[in-house]
Amino acid sequence: MSQFFQIHPDNPQQRLIKQAAQIIHAGGIVALPTDSCYALVCQLDNKDAVERVRRIRGVDDKHHLTLLCRDLSEIAQYAKVDNRQYRLLKAATPGPYTFILEATKEVPRRLSHPSRKTIGLRVPENTIAHALLAELGQPLLGTTLMLPEQEHALTSADDIRDALEKQIELVIDSGACSLEPTTVIDLSDENQPVLVRQGRGDASPFGL
């Protein structure tokens, strides 16, 4: 049975943030609000939790999971970023974007795309997500909370609890999230950015 935390969207209760971090450290999966849709998140290096996330979403290892990072310096640990890419990232983070970049050796091989060696990364503009990332001291691995049989992401914490209460350990409620997922932009091509998915983020600053 999932736990259910009501956390203030602007002033998160630190006691609950600490408890959420403990659940993640213990291998739990959390439904986390972001600046776009809700995300399913787990500990980066917990293989069992990562596989559970993939099963819930109904995706295989060719589907990019996303590292949720606190800032650009953390992104640079896990992705190879040149000056051009850095300028683009700096202008668009934090925000509702996911960027596909070449993974560094810090990324476990099972988390990067099996043929391309790329990884999705983002810096969410959400107070609760930032508080949890700060408490953990490392990125979270996540994916948009969209279930296999549904066309749209779940945006209500009550609906998430009803659907997943026996499959995840915690639902964080801070009010409804956006219906729109992140805009996904592939920056791994040296020539130009490629729009993979149009979502909440404006793609025009990338010439797309």
Protein Blocks (a to p, Z undefined) as FASTA:
>chain_A
ZZdddddfklccfklmmmmmmmmmnopacddddfkbcdddddfklmklmmmmmmmnopaf
kbccddddfblmlmmmmpccdfklmmmmmmmpgcjddcdddddfklcfklmcfklopacd
dddddfklmmmmmmnopacdddddddfkbcbdcfbfklmmmmmmmmbmbdcdebjadfbd
cddddfkbmkbccdfbdcfbcfklnoZZ
